[in-house]
């Protein structure tokens, strides 16, 4: 099974080509109570579903994103994340962000 989840539509950019009309002014989001059952449902007919996470910008809420990814990976899913990469200004910053997250 392949599954895509739009976590939130807040984004740090305002791209004309955005398929989901995300922007800094949008604030719609799904709660964990909504997201986790969707992830669970991907396992009903598949042992290792592929789940794509996106937003808006998925990395805007990094700690929450990591919790969602950890949940899905611990269940056995393969995860991909769409990002515009605003957070990856250097390799050092990337490692620092990951170390700061439980």
Secondary structure as the mmCIF struct_conf table of DSSP 4:
data_model
#
loop_
_struct_conf.conf_type_id
_struct_conf.id
_struct_conf.beg_label_comp_id
_struct_conf.beg_label_asym_id
_struct_conf.beg_label_seq_id
_struct_conf.end_label_comp_id
_struct_conf.end_label_asym_id
_struct_conf.end_label_seq_id
STRN STRN1 UNK A 2 UNK A 8
STRN STRN2 UNK A 10 UNK A 10
BEND BEND1 UNK A 12 UNK A 12
TURN_TY1_P TURN_TY1_P1 UNK A 16 UNK A 17
TURN_TY1_P TURN_TY1_P2 UNK A 19 UNK A 20
STRN STRN3 UNK A 23 UNK A 23
TURN_TY1_P TURN_TY1_P3 UNK A 24 UNK A 25
STRN STRN4 UNK A 29 UNK A 29
HELX_RH_AL_P HELX_RH_AL_P1 UNK A 32 UNK A 41
TURN_TY1_P TURN_TY1_P4 UNK A 42 UNK A 43
BEND BEND2 UNK A 44 UNK A 45
BEND BEND3 UNK A 47 UNK A 48
STRN STRN5 UNK A 50 UNK A 55
BEND BEND4 UNK A 56 UNK A 56
HELX_RH_3T_P HELX_RH_3T_P1 UNK A 58 UNK A 61
HELX_RH_AL_P HELX_RH_AL_P2 UNK A 62 UNK A 75
TURN_TY1_P TURN_TY1_P5 UNK A 76 UNK A 76
STRN STRN6 UNK A 78 UNK A 81
TURN_TY1_P TURN_TY1_P6 UNK A 86 UNK A 87
BEND BEND5 UNK A 89 UNK A 89
HELX_RH_AL_P HELX_RH_AL_P3 UNK A 91 UNK A 99
TURN_TY1_P TURN_TY1_P7 UNK A 100 UNK A 100
#
